[in-house]
Amino acid sequence: MNDTPKFIQQKQFEIIASKPLKDRLNGLFEMTELSRKIIRNRIRTKIPDISEIELKIEMFKTFYRFDYDEDTLQIIAKQMACYL
């Protein structure tokens, strides 16, 4: 869903672009960590007794579900389980 008017998006971009690179990177890292926490919590809510290894695998599958087809994703997940 994208209901933000173009002129507002442009203003947001201008504000972000005006910040020093260090601040922009810190914001990016904070948003990345927040998204990881949200996904981790969503998985734990669905599967309360999930192990840490299974959680890492499920997070990988969530993050990369559009980058790999289902068969490849499952092969990688199995290898992760062996490695971890």
C-alpha positions as CSV (number, residue, x, y, z in Angstrom):
1,M,0.0,0.0,0.0
2,N,1.4,3.4,-0.9
3,D,-1.0,6.2,-0.1
4,T,1.7,8.9,0.5
5,P,1.4,11.8,-2.0
6,K,4.4,12.3,-4.2
7,F,5.2,15.7,-2.8
8,I,5.4,14.3,0.7
9,Q,7.7,11.5,-0.5
10,Q,9.9,14.0,-2.2
11,K,10.1,16.1,1.0
12,Q,11.0,13.0,3.0
13,F,13.7,12.1,0.5
14,E,15.1,15.7,0.7
15,I,15.2,15.6,4.6
16,I,17.0,12.2,4.6
17,A,19.4,13.2,1.8
18,S,20.4,16.4,3.7
19,K,21.6,14.4,6.7
20,P,25.3,13.3,6.9
21,L,26.1,9.8,5.6
22,K,26.9,8.6,9.1
23,D,23.4,9.5,10.3
24,R,21.7,8.0,7.3
25,L,23.7,4.7,7.8
26,N,22.8,4.7,11.5
27,G,19.1,5.1,10.6
28,L,19.4,2.2,8.1
29,F,21.0,0.0,10.7
30,E,18.3,0.8,13.2
31,M,15.5,0.1,10.7
32,T,17.2,-3.2,9.7
33,E,17.5,-4.3,13.4
34,L,13.9,-3.3,14.0
35,S,12.7,-5.3,11.1
36,R,14.7,-8.3,12.3
37,K,13.1,-8.0,15.8
38,I,9.6,-7.7,14.3
39,I,10.1,-10.8,12.2
40,R,11.7,-12.7,15.1
41,N,8.7,-11.9,17.3
42,R,6.2,-12.8,14.6
43,I,7.9,-16.3,14.2
44,R,8.0,-16.8,17.9
45,T,4.3,-15.9,18.2
46,K,3.5,-18.5,15.5
47,I,5.9,-21.2,16.9
48,P,6.4,-20.5,20.6
49,D,8.7,-23.4,21.3
50,I,11.0,-22.8,18.4
51,S,14.7,-23.4,19.0
52,E,17.3,-20.8,18.3
53,I,18.6,-22.7,15.3
54,E,15.1,-23.2,13.9
55,L,14.5,-19.5,14.4
56,K,17.6,-18.6,12.4
57,I,16.4,-20.8,9.6
58,E,12.9,-19.4,9.6
59,M,14.3,-15.9,9.6
60,F,16.5,-16.8,6.6
61,K,13.5,-18.2,4.8
62,T,11.4,-15.1,5.5
63,F,14.1,-12.7,4.3
64,Y,15.0,-14.6,1.2
65,R,11.6,-16.0,0.1
66,F,11.6,-13.8,-3.0
67,D,15.2,-14.5,-3.9
68,Y,15.0,-18.3,-4.2
69,D,12.4,-20.7,-5.4
70,E,10.8,-22.9,-2.8
71,D,13.0,-26.0,-3.6
72,T,16.2,-24.0,-3.4
73,L,15.1,-22.4,-0.2
74,Q,14.4,-25.8,1.4
75,I,17.8,-27.1,0.3
76,I,19.5,-24.1,1.8
77,A,17.5,-24.5,5.0
78,K,18.5,-28.1,5.4
79,Q,22.1,-27.2,4.9
80,M,21.8,-24.5,7.5
81,A,20.3,-27.0,10.0
82,C,23.3,-29.3,9.4
83,Y,25.8,-26.4,9.8
84,L,24.3,-24.7,12.8
